[in-house]
């Protein structure tokens, strides 16, 4: 049997030794699994923690070497006392060999010995402190220098003690890397209760500082990787609750503004794993549900901080992708408390921000919002409408239908929205006869039914929903829809002009705002809608170019003649004329080329 060499201190010898070790392990990895028991028994012999008699009885046993290996329970010799006698080099060399075995051997040859290998690692991990002789050596170096060079000796002793501490941290890190590798590669492994007792006993001090140290690293630590692997294992996820603060601390990494993207991404993956387990359990979901229940509040607060915090700080939207949307969809079934529902709503609405371009993500966000409407108060209606109304300006068909569904769901709680929800549904009607085609007759009829009386009785918020839909259809390829939408916007322009006139008259006589029905309209609000909404979208549409601009120019002409105070439009008044041959706006969109060309000859 070839000897597995230990690492050398020289860099060149070190690399050569590693290559030799890997070559030997590759050779051994070709052996039959029943023949490997002898190899693993030889592996621990140089540690000198097992008596010669015990080893001799193993060699001379007439039983199957595999059976006798497991019956011998070599792990019982890895006690605190025996481990304390090992030097740092012995521990480090032994762990490196185990690490390379796990990398080189295939699964069929590792599985029978996995509990033994990991039992060795976790025992060394739990006893990574210096052995007694090394401790005494470090203490003696640091205590009461007797020479005349006290300061120099104290400095040397301090450096040596620091080096020793660094070495033992490296040993601990190596143990965690091996454990993380096994948990990642062998997802269904259990490793036994004794392993996990020793593991959590060893990592308890690390968990207490996990949030601070974990979030300050550039990449996830090996300990974090262990927890990440456990979060996706049906056999291991419940162990995460052994330390009360562990799961909330991982969630709270999302709230640390200085945490790297890699760290936050790992925290999100941890959350996704747990929620996916709940979804996969199906009828047995009570098991994972019971596990998550104590942490729902911390989870929602952390997600709220991540998504809403970025928007308030005007950062780019980094975390509004498919994975994050998947997490929120999986979480929706857990949101039942009204306080949770409001924060969850804020997060979902952030996915409807204009910076999120993916229509599929917007659609999923709208569906998720619809799911929690029963758990929201009526006060949330205004917040939702303010966000979804602008989407109607340019959303695709699927998103528009989701908005229709959402408005109808809200209307079940807020009756003031019933009429608007019905009109928007009709304005996006789908043909029952043609696949993926609109019901143009129903849409046109819906536009015809809206007049100045509708605006008189509608709130500003409800009005903007209808205007958004109309702005969308003014750019439609259908002449019927463009014409209908143009007439509706023209009707609103007439309504706005009448409000401004009546308010001017009212202020000159009584100094009061105009009140019509149950809705108060003021000139300031009318001008705000005209300037920040209608004129803005007119400009956007014209800047985009294309052949569909006639309706926009004619609407601008109406605003110039009827609403000169909106956006300083009075400056364009000279371009208008009762003579159509002279009028700029009518001539520039005229079907005859010579009429358009005449403008540039003037």
C-alpha positions as CSV (number, residue, x, y, z in Angstrom):
1,X,0.0,0.0,0.0
2,X,1.6,3.3,-1.0
3,X,2.2,5.9,1.7
4,X,0.2,9.1,1.6
5,X,2.7,11.8,2.2
6,X,2.1,14.9,4.3
7,X,2.5,18.4,3.0
8,X,5.9,19.9,2.9
9,X,6.8,23.5,4.0
10,X,8.7,24.3,0.8
11,X,6.3,25.7,-1.9
12,X,7.7,23.6,-4.7
13,X,7.8,20.4,-2.6
14,X,4.3,21.3,-1.4
15,X,2.8,21.3,-4.8
16,X,4.7,18.2,-5.8
17,X,3.4,16.4,-2.7
18,X,-0.1,17.4,-3.5
19,X,0.2,16.0,-7.0
20,X,1.7,12.8,-5.7
21,X,-1.1,12.4,-3.2
22,X,-3.7,12.9,-5.8
23,X,-2.1,10.4,-8.1
24,X,-2.0,7.8,-5.3
25,X,-5.7,8.5,-4.4
26,X,-6.7,8.2,-8.0
27,X,-5.1,4.8,-8.1
28,X,-6.8,3.7,-4.8
29,X,-10.1,5.1,-6.0
30,X,-10.2,2.3,-8.6
31,X,-10.3,-0.4,-5.9
32,X,-13.5,-2.3,-5.1
33,X,-15.4,-0.6,-2.4
34,X,-15.0,-3.7,-0.1
35,X,-11.2,-3.4,-0.4
36,X,-11.2,0.2,0.8
37,X,-11.8,-0.6,4.4
38,X,-8.1,-1.5,4.8
39,X,-7.2,1.9,3.2
40,X,-9.3,3.9,5.7
41,X,-8.0,1.9,8.6
42,X,-4.4,2.7,7.5
43,X,-5.4,6.3,7.1
44,X,-5.8,6.8,10.9
45,X,-2.9,4.6,12.0
46,X,-0.2,7.4,11.7
47,X,-2.3,9.4,14.2
48,X,-1.3,6.9,16.9
49,X,-4.6,7.2,18.8
50,X,-5.4,3.5,18.4
51,X,-3.5,0.8,20.1
52,X,-1.4,-1.7,18.1
53,X,-3.4,-4.6,19.5
54,X,-6.6,-3.1,18.1
55,X,-5.1,-2.5,14.7
56,X,-3.6,-6.0,14.7
57,X,-7.0,-7.6,15.5
58,X,-8.3,-5.7,12.5
59,X,-5.7,-7.1,10.1
60,X,-6.1,-10.7,11.4
61,X,-9.9,-10.7,11.5
62,X,-11.4,-13.4,9.4
63,X,-14.6,-11.3,8.9
64,X,-15.3,-9.2,5.9
65,X,-13.1,-6.1,6.2
66,X,-16.0,-3.8,5.5
67,X,-18.2,-5.3,8.2
68,X,-15.4,-5.4,10.7
69,X,-14.4,-1.8,9.9
70,X,-17.9,-0.6,10.8
71,X,-18.2,-2.9,13.8
72,X,-14.8,-1.6,15.1
73,X,-16.3,1.9,15.5
74,X,-12.9,3.7,15.1
75,X,-14.6,7.0,15.8
76,X,-14.7,6.2,19.5
77,X,-10.9,6.7,19.7
78,X,-11.3,10.3,18.5
79,X,-11.8,11.7,22.1
80,X,-10.9,15.1,23.5
81,X,-7.9,13.6,25.1
82,X,-6.5,11.8,22.1
83,X,-7.2,14.7,19.8
84,X,-5.4,17.1,22.2
85,X,-2.2,15.0,21.7
86,X,-2.1,15.6,18.0
87,X,0.0,18.4,16.6
88,X,-1.3,21.1,14.3
89,X,0.5,19.5,11.4
90,X,-1.0,16.1,12.1
91,X,-4.5,17.5,12.2
92,X,-4.0,19.6,9.1
93,X,-2.4,16.8,7.1
94,X,-5.1,14.4,8.1
95,X,-7.9,16.9,7.1
96,X,-6.2,17.6,3.8
97,X,-6.2,13.9,2.9
98,X,-9.9,13.6,3.7
99,X,-10.5,16.7,1.6
100,X,-8.7,15.2,-1.4
101,X,-10.4,11.8,-0.9
102,X,-13.8,13.5,-1.1
103,X,-12.7,15.2,-4.3
104,X,-11.2,12.2,-6.0
105,X,-13.3,9.2,-4.9
106,X,-16.7,8.7,-6.6
107,X,-19.9,8.6,-4.7
108,X,-20.2,4.8,-4.6
109,X,-16.8,4.5,-2.8
110,X,-17.4,7.4,-0.4
111,X,-20.9,6.6,0.8
112,X,-20.0,3.6,2.9
113,X,-17.4,5.6,4.7
114,X,-19.0,9.0,4.8
115,X,-20.2,8.9,8.4
116,X,-16.7,7.8,9.5
117,X,-14.9,10.6,7.5
118,X,-17.3,13.3,8.6
119,X,-17.2,12.0,12.2
120,X,-13.4,12.5,12.1
121,X,-13.8,16.0,10.7
122,X,-16.4,17.2,13.2
123,X,-14.4,15.9,16.1
124,X,-11.4,17.7,15.0
125,X,-13.6,20.8,14.3
126,X,-14.9,20.7,17.8
127,X,-11.4,20.4,19.3
128,X,-9.5,22.8,17.1
129,X,-7.8,24.6,20.1
130,X,-4.1,24.1,20.7
131,X,-3.0,20.9,22.5
132,X,-1.8,21.2,26.0
133,X,1.9,21.4,25.2
134,X,1.4,24.0,22.6
135,X,-0.8,26.1,24.9
136,X,1.9,26.0,27.6
137,X,4.5,26.9,25.1
138,X,2.5,30.0,24.0
139,X,1.7,31.0,27.5
140,X,5.3,30.7,28.6
141,X,6.5,32.8,25.7
142,X,4.0,35.6,26.6
143,X,4.5,35.5,30.4
144,X,7.1,37.5,32.4
145,X,10.1,37.8,30.1
146,X,13.3,37.4,32.3
147,X,15.9,38.9,30.0
148,X,16.9,42.5,29.7
149,X,15.2,42.8,26.3
150,X,11.6,42.6,27.8
151,X,9.9,44.7,25.1
152,X,11.5,42.8,22.2
153,X,10.7,39.4,23.8
154,X,7.1,40.6,24.5
155,X,6.7,41.6,20.8
156,X,8.1,38.3,19.6
157,X,5.8,36.3,22.0
158,X,2.8,38.3,20.9
159,X,3.6,37.6,17.2
160,X,4.0,33.9,17.9
161,X,0.7,33.7,19.8
162,X,-1.0,35.5,16.9
163,X,0.5,33.0,14.5
164,X,-0.7,30.1,16.5
165,X,-4.2,31.7,16.6
166,X,-4.2,32.2,12.8
167,X,-3.1,28.5,12.3
168,X,-6.0,27.2,14.4
169,X,-8.5,29.4,12.6
170,X,-7.2,28.0,9.3
171,X,-7.8,24.5,10.7
172,X,-11.3,25.4,11.6
173,X,-11.9,26.9,8.2
174,X,-10.6,23.7,6.6
175,X,-13.1,21.7,8.6
176,X,-16.0,23.9,7.5
177,X,-14.9,23.7,3.9
178,X,-15.0,19.9,4.0
179,X,-18.4,19.9,5.7
180,X,-19.8,22.4,3.2
181,X,-18.5,20.3,0.3
182,X,-20.2,17.1,1.6
183,X,-23.5,18.8,2.3
184,X,-23.5,20.3,-1.1
185,X,-22.5,17.1,-2.9
186,X,-24.6,14.6,-0.9
187,X,-27.9,16.5,-0.4
188,X,-29.7,13.5,1.1
189,X,-27.0,12.7,3.7
190,X,-28.1,12.8,7.4
191,X,-24.8,12.1,9.2
192,X,-26.5,11.2,12.4
193,X,-27.6,13.1,15.6
194,X,-24.1,12.8,17.2
195,X,-22.5,14.6,14.2
196,X,-25.0,17.5,14.5
197,X,-24.7,17.8,18.3
198,X,-20.9,18.2,17.9
199,X,-21.3,20.5,14.9
200,X,-23.7,23.0,16.5
201,X,-21.7,22.9,19.7
202,X,-18.7,23.9,17.8
203,X,-20.4,26.6,15.6
204,X,-22.4,28.2,18.4
205,X,-19.9,31.0,19.1
206,X,-19.6,31.6,15.3
207,X,-23.4,31.9,15.0
208,X,-23.6,34.6,17.7
209,X,-21.4,36.8,15.5
210,X,-22.7,35.5,12.2
211,X,-24.7,38.6,11.1
212,X,-21.9,41.0,11.6
213,X,-19.1,38.8,10.3
214,X,-21.1,37.1,7.6
215,X,-22.4,40.4,6.1
216,X,-19.0,42.0,6.1
217,X,-17.4,39.4,3.9
218,X,-17.1,39.7,0.2
219,X,-18.2,36.1,-0.4
220,X,-20.2,33.6,1.7
221,X,-18.2,31.8,4.3
222,X,-17.9,28.1,4.4
223,X,-20.3,28.2,7.5
224,X,-22.8,30.1,5.4
225,X,-22.4,27.5,2.7
226,X,-23.2,24.8,5.2
227,X,-26.5,26.5,6.2
228,X,-27.3,27.1,2.5
229,X,-27.0,23.4,1.7
230,X,-29.1,22.5,4.8
231,X,-31.8,24.8,3.7
232,X,-32.6,22.8,0.6
233,X,-32.4,19.4,2.3
234,X,-35.6,17.6,3.4
235,X,-33.5,15.8,6.0
236,X,-31.6,18.7,7.5
237,X,-33.6,21.9,7.2
238,X,-35.3,21.5,10.7
239,X,-31.8,21.5,12.3
240,X,-31.5,25.1,11.4
241,X,-33.9,25.9,14.3
242,X,-31.4,24.5,16.9
243,X,-29.9,27.9,17.3
244,X,-32.8,30.3,17.9
245,X,-31.1,33.3,16.3
246,X,-29.7,31.6,13.2
247,X,-32.5,31.8,10.7
248,X,-33.5,35.4,11.6
249,X,-29.9,36.4,11.4
250,X,-29.6,35.0,7.9
251,X,-32.8,36.8,6.9
252,X,-31.5,40.1,8.4
253,X,-28.4,40.0,6.2
254,X,-30.7,41.6,3.6
255,X,-31.1,44.6,5.8
256,X,-27.3,45.3,6.0
257,X,-26.7,48.1,3.4
258,X,-22.9,47.3,3.3
259,X,-23.4,43.6,2.6
260,X,-22.0,42.5,-0.8
261,X,-24.3,41.3,-3.6
262,X,-22.9,37.8,-3.2
263,X,-23.8,37.7,0.4
264,X,-27.3,39.1,-0.2
265,X,-27.8,36.7,-3.1
266,X,-26.9,33.8,-0.8
267,X,-29.4,35.0,1.8
268,X,-32.1,35.1,-0.9
269,X,-31.2,31.6,-2.1
270,X,-31.5,30.4,1.5
271,X,-35.0,31.9,1.7
272,X,-35.9,30.4,-1.7
273,X,-34.8,27.0,-0.6
274,X,-37.0,27.0,2.4
275,X,-40.0,28.2,0.5
276,X,-39.5,25.7,-2.3
277,X,-39.3,22.9,0.3
278,X,-42.7,24.0,1.6
279,X,-44.1,23.9,-2.0
280,X,-42.6,20.5,-2.7
281,X,-43.9,18.9,0.5
282,X,-47.5,19.3,-0.7
283,X,-49.8,17.6,1.7
284,X,-47.0,17.3,4.2
285,X,-46.4,21.1,4.1
286,X,-47.4,21.4,7.8
287,X,-43.9,20.2,8.6
288,X,-42.1,23.1,6.9
289,X,-44.9,25.5,7.7
290,X,-44.4,24.9,11.4
291,X,-40.7,25.5,10.9
292,X,-41.3,28.9,9.1
293,X,-44.0,30.2,11.4
294,X,-41.8,31.8,14.0
295,X,-39.7,33.5,11.3
296,X,-42.4,35.0,9.0
297,X,-42.3,38.4,10.6
298,X,-38.5,38.6,10.3
299,X,-38.6,37.4,6.8
300,X,-41.1,40.0,5.6
301,X,-39.4,42.8,7.4
302,X,-36.1,41.8,5.8
303,X,-37.5,41.6,2.3
304,X,-39.3,44.9,2.8
305,X,-36.0,46.5,3.8
306,X,-34.2,45.1,0.8
307,X,-36.7,46.0,-1.9
308,X,-38.1,49.3,-0.6
309,X,-34.8,50.5,0.8
310,X,-33.2,50.4,-2.6
311,X,-36.0,52.4,-4.2
312,X,-36.0,55.1,-1.4
313,X,-32.2,55.5,-1.8
314,X,-32.7,55.7,-5.6
315,X,-30.4,52.8,-6.3
316,X,-30.7,50.8,-9.4
317,X,-33.1,47.9,-9.1
318,X,-30.8,45.0,-8.5
319,X,-33.1,42.6,-6.9
320,X,-36.2,42.7,-9.0
321,X,-35.6,39.7,-11.2
322,X,-37.2,36.3,-11.7
323,X,-35.7,34.7,-8.6
324,X,-37.0,37.4,-6.3
325,X,-40.4,37.2,-7.9
326,X,-40.4,33.5,-7.4
327,X,-39.7,34.0,-3.7
328,X,-42.6,36.4,-3.4
329,X,-45.0,34.1,-5.2
330,X,-44.0,31.2,-2.9
331,X,-44.4,33.5,0.1
332,X,-47.9,34.7,-0.9
333,X,-49.7,31.7,0.7
334,X,-48.1,32.6,4.0
335,X,-49.3,36.2,4.0
336,X,-52.5,36.4,6.0
337,X,-51.8,39.0,8.8
338,X,-52.9,42.5,7.7
339,X,-49.6,44.1,8.9
340,X,-47.7,41.5,6.9
341,X,-49.9,42.0,3.9
342,X,-49.2,45.8,3.8
343,X,-45.5,45.3,3.8
344,X,-45.8,42.5,1.3
345,X,-47.9,44.8,-0.9
346,X,-45.1,47.5,-0.8
347,X,-42.6,44.9,-2.0
348,X,-44.8,43.7,-4.8
349,X,-45.6,47.3,-6.0
350,X,-41.8,47.9,-6.3
351,X,-41.8,45.2,-9.0
352,X,-44.2,47.5,-11.0
353,X,-41.7,50.3,-11.0
354,X,-40.9,51.7,-14.5
355,X,-37.3,50.5,-14.0
356,X,-38.6,46.9,-14.1
357,X,-38.9,46.2,-17.8
358,X,-39.8,42.5,-17.9
359,X,-43.6,42.2,-18.5
360,X,-43.6,38.6,-17.2
361,X,-42.4,39.9,-13.8
362,X,-45.0,42.7,-13.8
363,X,-47.7,40.2,-14.6
364,X,-46.6,37.9,-11.7
365,X,-46.5,40.8,-9.4
366,X,-50.1,41.8,-10.3
367,X,-51.3,38.2,-9.8
368,X,-49.6,38.1,-6.4
369,X,-51.2,41.4,-5.4
370,X,-54.6,40.0,-6.4
371,X,-54.1,37.0,-4.1
372,X,-53.7,39.2,-1.0
373,X,-56.5,41.7,-1.7
374,X,-58.8,39.9,0.9
375,X,-56.2,40.6,3.6
376,X,-55.7,44.3,2.8
377,X,-57.7,47.2,4.1
378,X,-59.6,49.6,1.9
379,X,-56.9,52.2,2.6
380,X,-54.5,50.3,0.3
381,X,-56.7,50.9,-2.7
382,X,-55.3,54.4,-3.4
383,X,-51.7,53.1,-3.2
384,X,-52.4,50.3,-5.7
385,X,-54.2,52.4,-8.2
386,X,-51.5,55.1,-8.2
387,X,-49.0,52.4,-9.3
388,X,-51.0,50.4,-11.8
389,X,-52.7,53.3,-13.5
390,X,-49.6,54.5,-15.4
391,X,-49.0,50.8,-16.6
392,X,-52.1,51.1,-18.8
393,X,-50.2,53.6,-20.9
394,X,-47.9,51.0,-22.6
395,X,-48.5,47.6,-21.0
396,X,-48.9,44.5,-23.2
397,X,-52.2,42.6,-23.5
398,X,-51.5,40.0,-20.7
399,X,-50.5,42.7,-18.2
400,X,-53.6,44.8,-19.1
401,X,-55.9,41.8,-18.5
402,X,-54.2,41.2,-15.1
403,X,-54.8,44.9,-14.3
404,X,-58.5,44.4,-15.2
405,X,-58.7,41.3,-12.9
406,X,-57.0,43.3,-10.1
407,X,-59.3,46.3,-10.4
408,X,-62.3,44.0,-10.2
409,X,-60.9,42.3,-7.1
410,X,-60.3,45.7,-5.5
411,X,-63.9,46.8,-6.5
412,X,-65.3,44.0,-4.4
413,X,-63.9,45.8,-1.3
414,X,-64.2,49.4,-2.6
415,X,-67.5,49.9,-4.4
416,X,-66.4,53.3,-5.7
417,X,-64.2,51.5,-8.2
418,X,-66.9,49.2,-9.6
419,X,-67.8,51.5,-12.5
420,X,-64.2,52.2,-13.5
421,X,-63.3,48.6,-13.3
422,X,-66.1,47.6,-15.6
423,X,-65.2,50.3,-18.1
424,X,-61.5,49.3,-18.2
425,X,-62.5,45.7,-18.7
426,X,-64.7,46.7,-21.7
427,X,-61.9,48.9,-23.1
428,X,-59.7,45.8,-23.2
429,X,-62.3,43.3,-24.3
430,X,-61.1,40.2,-26.0
431,X,-63.1,38.8,-29.0
432,X,-65.0,35.6,-28.3
433,X,-64.8,34.7,-32.0
434,X,-61.2,35.4,-32.9
435,X,-58.2,34.0,-31.1
436,X,-56.0,36.6,-29.5
437,X,-57.9,39.4,-31.0
438,X,-59.8,42.4,-29.5
439,X,-63.6,42.9,-29.5
440,X,-63.5,46.2,-31.3
441,X,-67.2,46.8,-31.2
442,X,-67.3,46.4,-27.4
443,X,-64.3,48.7,-26.9
444,X,-65.7,51.5,-29.1
445,X,-69.0,51.3,-27.3
446,X,-67.1,51.6,-24.0
447,X,-65.5,54.8,-25.2
448,X,-68.8,56.3,-26.5
449,X,-70.3,55.9,-23.0
450,X,-67.7,58.2,-21.4
451,X,-68.5,61.9,-21.6
452,X,-68.1,65.1,-19.5
453,X,-70.6,63.8,-17.0
454,X,-68.4,60.9,-16.2
455,X,-65.5,63.2,-15.4
456,X,-67.8,65.4,-13.3
457,X,-68.6,62.5,-11.0
458,X,-65.2,60.8,-11.0
459,X,-62.2,61.4,-8.7
460,X,-58.9,62.5,-10.1
461,X,-57.5,59.0,-9.4
462,X,-60.3,57.2,-11.3
463,X,-60.0,59.7,-14.2
464,X,-56.3,59.0,-14.6
465,X,-57.1,55.3,-15.1
466,X,-59.4,56.1,-18.0
467,X,-57.0,58.6,-19.4
468,X,-54.1,56.1,-19.3
469,X,-56.1,53.6,-21.2
470,X,-57.0,56.3,-23.8
471,X,-53.4,57.4,-24.3
472,X,-52.6,53.8,-25.0
473,X,-55.2,53.5,-27.7
474,X,-54.4,56.8,-29.4
475,X,-51.2,55.0,-30.6
476,X,-53.2,51.9,-31.7
477,X,-52.9,50.5,-35.2
478,X,-56.7,50.4,-35.4
479,X,-58.2,53.6,-36.8
480,X,-61.4,52.9,-34.8
481,X,-59.6,52.7,-31.5
482,X,-57.4,55.8,-32.3
483,X,-60.5,57.8,-33.2
484,X,-62.4,56.7,-30.1
485,X,-59.5,57.4,-27.8
486,X,-58.9,60.8,-29.4
487,X,-62.6,61.8,-28.8
488,X,-62.4,60.8,-25.1
489,X,-59.2,62.9,-24.6
490,X,-60.9,65.7,-26.5
491,X,-63.9,65.4,-24.1
492,X,-61.5,65.7,-21.1
493,X,-59.9,68.8,-22.7
494,X,-63.4,70.3,-23.0
495,X,-64.2,69.3,-19.4
496,X,-60.9,70.9,-18.2
497,X,-61.6,74.1,-20.1
498,X,-65.0,74.4,-18.5
499,X,-63.6,73.8,-15.0
500,X,-61.0,76.5,-15.5
501,X,-63.6,79.0,-16.8
502,X,-66.0,78.3,-14.0
503,X,-63.2,78.6,-11.4
504,X,-62.1,81.9,-12.8
505,X,-65.6,83.1,-12.7
506,X,-66.1,81.7,-9.2
507,X,-62.9,83.3,-7.8
508,X,-63.9,86.7,-9.3
509,X,-67.3,86.5,-7.6
510,X,-67.2,84.3,-4.5
511,X,-63.6,83.2,-4.1
512,X,-64.7,79.5,-3.8
513,X,-63.6,76.4,-5.7
514,X,-66.0,74.7,-8.0
515,X,-67.9,71.7,-6.6
516,X,-69.7,69.4,-8.9
517,X,-71.6,66.4,-7.4
518,X,-69.5,64.7,-4.7
519,X,-66.2,65.4,-6.4
520,X,-64.2,68.7,-6.1
521,X,-62.1,69.7,-9.1
522,X,-59.8,72.7,-8.9
523,X,-57.9,74.5,-11.6
524,X,-54.6,73.5,-10.0
525,X,-55.4,69.8,-10.2
526,X,-56.7,70.1,-13.8
527,X,-53.5,71.9,-14.9
528,X,-51.4,69.4,-13.0
529,X,-53.0,66.5,-15.0
530,X,-52.7,68.3,-18.3
531,X,-49.0,69.3,-17.8
532,X,-47.5,66.3,-16.0
533,X,-49.7,63.6,-17.6
534,X,-51.3,64.4,-20.9
535,X,-48.7,66.7,-22.3
536,X,-45.9,64.4,-21.1
537,X,-47.3,61.4,-22.9
538,X,-48.0,63.4,-26.0
539,X,-44.4,64.4,-26.1
540,X,-43.2,60.9,-25.6
541,X,-45.5,59.6,-28.4
542,X,-44.3,62.2,-30.9
543,X,-40.7,61.7,-29.9
544,X,-41.0,58.0,-30.7
545,X,-42.0,59.0,-34.2
546,X,-43.8,56.5,-36.5
547,X,-46.8,57.1,-38.7
548,X,-49.4,57.3,-36.0
549,X,-49.1,61.0,-35.0
550,X,-52.2,62.7,-36.5
551,X,-54.4,62.3,-33.5
552,X,-51.7,63.7,-31.2
553,X,-51.2,66.8,-33.3
554,X,-55.0,67.4,-33.4
555,X,-55.2,67.0,-29.6
556,X,-52.3,69.5,-29.2
557,X,-54.3,71.9,-31.4
558,X,-57.3,71.5,-29.1
559,X,-55.2,72.3,-26.0
560,X,-53.7,75.3,-27.7
561,X,-57.1,76.8,-28.6
562,X,-59.0,75.7,-25.4
563,X,-56.3,75.5,-22.7
564,X,-53.6,78.1,-23.5
565,X,-52.5,78.3,-19.8
566,X,-51.6,74.6,-19.8
567,X,-47.8,74.3,-20.4
568,X,-47.5,77.8,-21.9
569,X,-49.4,76.7,-25.0
570,X,-50.4,80.2,-25.8
571,X,-47.1,80.6,-27.6
572,X,-48.4,78.2,-30.3
573,X,-51.7,80.1,-30.8
574,X,-50.5,81.8,-34.0
575,X,-50.1,78.4,-35.6
576,X,-53.9,77.9,-35.4
577,X,-56.3,79.3,-37.9
578,X,-60.0,78.9,-38.9
579,X,-58.7,78.5,-42.4
580,X,-57.7,74.9,-42.7
581,X,-55.3,75.7,-45.5
582,X,-53.3,77.9,-43.2
583,X,-53.7,76.1,-39.9
584,X,-50.3,74.4,-39.1
585,X,-51.7,71.5,-37.1
586,X,-54.3,70.5,-39.6
587,X,-52.0,70.9,-42.6
588,X,-49.0,68.9,-41.2
589,X,-51.1,65.8,-40.8
590,X,-53.1,66.3,-44.0
591,X,-53.2,63.3,-46.3
592,X,-52.2,65.4,-49.3
593,X,-48.4,65.9,-49.7
594,X,-48.7,69.3,-51.3
595,X,-50.7,70.5,-48.2
596,X,-47.9,69.4,-45.9
597,X,-45.2,70.8,-48.2
598,X,-47.0,74.2,-48.3
599,X,-46.1,74.7,-44.6
600,X,-42.4,74.8,-45.4
601,X,-42.8,77.3,-48.3
602,X,-44.5,79.9,-46.1
